[in-house]
Amino acid sequence: MTGKFFIFLRMPKILIDEEKNLTIVNAFYLGNNSLLLQFNNGEQKRLDFLPLFKQYAKGDYDIYIERGKFKRFKLESGNISWGK
């Protein structure tokens, strides 16, 4: 049985004013392992999660690479998560 799998994003310092709390306010599935992320500062970024999943999703968590499981992500407290 798998638990939650979280991806915590760190944007390059150049893109962030560190005095502001940058969070994801909306996310849309674009196909394959890509999401369009909308941030609380109004910016949007397309992100392909496949390289992150290949590097960090090990064992029970690698099931979220599969398209059917990947697109069932959740937005929780400004973070993207998969699983329960």
Secondary structure as the mmCIF struct_conf table of DSSP 4:
data_model
#
loop_
_struct_conf.conf_type_id
_struct_conf.id
_struct_conf.beg_label_comp_id
_struct_conf.beg_label_asym_id
_struct_conf.beg_label_seq_id
_struct_conf.end_label_comp_id
_struct_conf.end_label_asym_id
_struct_conf.end_label_seq_id
STRN STRN1 PHE A 5 ILE A 7
HELX_RH_3T_P HELX_RH_3T_P1 LYS A 13 LEU A 15
TURN_TY1_P TURN_TY1_P1 GLU A 18 GLU A 19
BEND BEND1 LYS A 20 LYS A 20
STRN STRN2 ILE A 24 GLY A 31
TURN_TY1_P TURN_TY1_P2 ASN A 32 ASN A 33
STRN STRN3 SER A 34 PHE A 39
TURN_TY1_P TURN_TY1_P3 ASN A 40 ASN A 41
BEND BEND2 GLY A 42 GLY A 42
STRN STRN4 GLN A 44 ASP A 48
HELX_RH_AL_P HELX_RH_AL_P1 LEU A 50 TYR A 56
HELX_RH_3T_P HELX_RH_3T_P2 GLY A 59 ILE A 65
BEND BEND3 GLU A 66 GLU A 66
HELX_RH_AL_P HELX_RH_AL_P2 ARG A 67 PHE A 70
TURN_TY1_P TURN_TY1_P4 LYS A 71 ARG A 72
STRN STRN5 LYS A 74 GLU A 76
TURN_TY1_P TURN_TY1_P5 SER A 77 GLY A 78
STRN STRN6 ASN A 79 TRP A 82
#
